Structures are given as C-alpha cells and as structure tokens.
Amino acid sequence: MPQIFRRSANTFARASVVGVLLLAGGTVGLLIVIGRSSYVTRAEEFVEQPIQFSHLHHAGDDGIDCRYCHTSVETSSFAGIPPTKTCMNCHSQIWSTAATLEPVRASFRDDRPLRWVRVHDLPDFVYFNHSIHVKKGVGCETCHGRVDQMPLTVQKNSLQMDWCLGCHRAPEQFVRPRSEVFTMGYRPPVPQSVLGPKLVHEYGIQSLTTCSTCHR
C-alpha cells in the first residue's frame, strides 16, 4: 500500500499540537493579565463627584482625622459618609463664599444630601466590615492607600479576591497597633516580621480564608 502522507506530515502535526497549546496558554495568560489590569479593576481611575473633595488638603495639609468624617468606621460595617453639616462646621466660617463650594451650601440650605459616588465599590455578593478590620489592626492606608496624598480620591488596589486573600492568608505581614490604624505613612518601630506575629496573637487574629467569611 503506498504511503499516503509524507514524512514531513509528522513534524507538521507535532508543530500544530504545540502551536495550539501555546495559543491556548497565551490566551489564558492574556485574559488573566487583562482581568487584573486597571481597565477591569478601575484602580487609579478618577470618579466624578458632586464636589471634587481633596483628601490631600483636608487629611494631609490640615491633618483632619479620618474619623471626623467617617464616624462609624470603628463601630459599623460601613465607614460612613459625612452629612453636609460636617462640611459646614468649617465652611460656614472659611471659604464660605467660594463658588466651588456652592453645591455644599445648597445642600445644607435645601436640606438635600450630596450624592457622592463610591470609589471603593465592592460587588453586592461580597461582605466587608470596616469595624472588625479596624479592631484587628488593619490600617486605613493598607486598603485605601495614602489618601492624605490624593488631591482626588482614587482606588489604589484591585479589590479582587486574590488581593484580599493575600492579607487573610498572612495577616502578620499587614497588621499594626490599633493606635496606629489611622496613621498615614506608618512605619513599624521594629521589623514587621517581629511585630506582626505578636499582634496577631495579642489581637486574636485568625487566618480566615473560607468562602463564608466574605460571601454570605
């Protein structure tokens, strides 16, 4: 029986298999890269707000504590958005006629809340509790970045599950003393490798990675 295929067909078949595998692997890798990119996660993306509030000015220059505006961060799952009255505590006295702050004055005058747009907006299927993280020594900066250096607030981290698990799997690498939770630019007084395990034990921190921890 005469030979149907040339010898080179074997080489072509092997090359085709390798090419398909490389193409499949490259496609998967590309999808992973795109899925973690800022295009998908919206990290570093500016969000239009009714007032372009500057954390750089308020938290950085003026040194206003996070809790002055985010009043429920230590007691509730939600950190809290300040009512207009909080803004007017200062701005009824300073910059009281600035055109850029007219929406704030109108909100206070008309008893109509400002409609802030959430920057760190987790999906509805994710449960996150601010208060428990504060109590366990997780700093604002750890998740939100150096907000005291942000003229406009942006999301600094991906907020994806693998990013959350990085801390949940090794909390000793991230925790700090409770007294330093709201400190921006915090640096541990001793190496984190020494301080972290001590705080994990002292605060009773568990490495919680089960699905029900965040998905309820």
GIBELCOR-V915531 format. One record per pair of residues at least 6 apart in sequence whose C-alpha atoms are under 8 Angstrom apart, sorted by the first residue. I is the first residue (numbers start at 1). GAP is how many residues later the second one is. If there is no record, write none. Layout:
BEGIN
i->I gap->GAP
i->I gap->GAP
END
This chain:
BEGIN
i->34 gap->6
i->35 gap->6
i->36 gap->122
i->38 gap->6
i->38 gap->7
i->38 gap->120
i->41 gap->117
i->41 gap->118
i->41 gap->119
i->42 gap->113
i->42 gap->116
i->43 gap->111
i->43 gap->112
i->43 gap->113
i->43 gap->114
i->43 gap->115
i->44 gap->110
i->44 gap->111
i->44 gap->112
i->45 gap->109
i->45 gap->110
i->46 gap->106
i->46 gap->107
i->46 gap->108
i->47 gap->70
i->47 gap->72
i->47 gap->106
i->47 gap->107
i->48 gap->69
i->49 gap->66
i->49 gap->67
i->49 gap->68
i->50 gap->53
i->50 gap->64
i->50 gap->65
i->50 gap->66
i->51 gap->49
i->51 gap->50
i->51 gap->52
i->51 gap->53
i->52 gap->100
i->53 gap->98
i->53 gap->99
i->53 gap->100
i->54 gap->96
i->54 gap->97
i->54 gap->98
i->54 gap->99
i->55 gap->92
i->55 gap->93
i->55 gap->94
i->55 gap->95
i->55 gap->96
i->55 gap->97
i->55 gap->98
i->56 gap->91
i->56 gap->92
i->56 gap->93
i->56 gap->94
i->56 gap->95
i->56 gap->96
i->57 gap->91
i->57 gap->94
i->58 gap->6
i->58 gap->90
i->59 gap->6
i->59 gap->7
i->59 gap->88
i->59 gap->89
i->60 gap->88
i->60 gap->89
i->65 gap->117
i->66 gap->116
i->67 gap->6
i->69 gap->11
i->69 gap->12
i->69 gap->13
i->69 gap->17
i->70 gap->9
i->70 gap->10
i->70 gap->11
i->70 gap->12
i->71 gap->8
i->71 gap->9
i->71 gap->10
i->71 gap->11
i->72 gap->6
i->72 gap->7
i->72 gap->8
i->73 gap->6
i->73 gap->7
i->73 gap->57
i->73 gap->58
i->73 gap->61
i->74 gap->56
i->74 gap->57
i->74 gap->58
i->74 gap->60
i->74 gap->61
i->75 gap->55
i->75 gap->56
i->76 gap->53
i->76 gap->54
i->76 gap->55
i->77 gap->51
i->77 gap->52
i->77 gap->53
i->77 gap->54
i->77 gap->55
i->78 gap->51
i->78 gap->52
i->78 gap->53
i->79 gap->51
i->79 gap->52
i->83 gap->30
i->84 gap->20
i->84 gap->23
i->84 gap->24
i->84 gap->29
i->84 gap->30
i->85 gap->23
i->87 gap->17
i->88 gap->16
i->88 gap->17
i->88 gap->20
i->95 gap->6
i->103 gap->11
i->104 gap->10
i->106 gap->6
i->107 gap->6
i->107 gap->7
i->119 gap->34
i->119 gap->35
i->119 gap->36
i->120 gap->35
i->120 gap->39
i->122 gap->37
i->125 gap->90
i->125 gap->91
i->126 gap->88
i->126 gap->89
i->126 gap->90
i->127 gap->86
i->127 gap->87
i->127 gap->88
i->127 gap->89
i->128 gap->86
i->134 gap->44
i->134 gap->47
i->135 gap->43
i->136 gap->39
i->136 gap->42
i->136 gap->67
i->136 gap->68
i->136 gap->69
i->137 gap->38
i->137 gap->39
i->137 gap->40
i->137 gap->41
i->137 gap->43
i->137 gap->44
i->138 gap->36
i->138 gap->37
i->138 gap->38
i->138 gap->40
i->138 gap->43
i->139 gap->36
i->139 gap->37
i->139 gap->41
i->139 gap->42
i->139 gap->43
i->139 gap->44
i->140 gap->41
i->140 gap->42
i->140 gap->43
i->140 gap->44
i->141 gap->6
i->141 gap->41
i->141 gap->42
i->141 gap->43
i->141 gap->44
i->142 gap->32
i->143 gap->13
i->143 gap->14
i->144 gap->11
i->144 gap->12
i->144 gap->13
i->145 gap->10
i->145 gap->11
i->145 gap->12
i->146 gap->38
i->146 gap->39
i->147 gap->6
i->148 gap->36
i->157 gap->6
i->165 gap->44
i->167 gap->6
i->167 gap->7
i->168 gap->39
i->168 gap->40
i->168 gap->41
i->169 gap->38
i->169 gap->39
i->169 gap->40
i->170 gap->37
i->171 gap->25
i->171 gap->29
i->171 gap->34
i->171 gap->36
i->172 gap->20
i->172 gap->21
i->172 gap->23
i->172 gap->24
i->172 gap->25
i->172 gap->27
i->172 gap->28
i->173 gap->19
i->173 gap->20
i->173 gap->23
i->174 gap->18
i->174 gap->22
i->175 gap->21
i->175 gap->24
i->175 gap->25
i->176 gap->12
i->176 gap->19
i->176 gap->20
i->176 gap->23
i->177 gap->22
i->180 gap->6
i->188 gap->7
i->200 gap->6
END
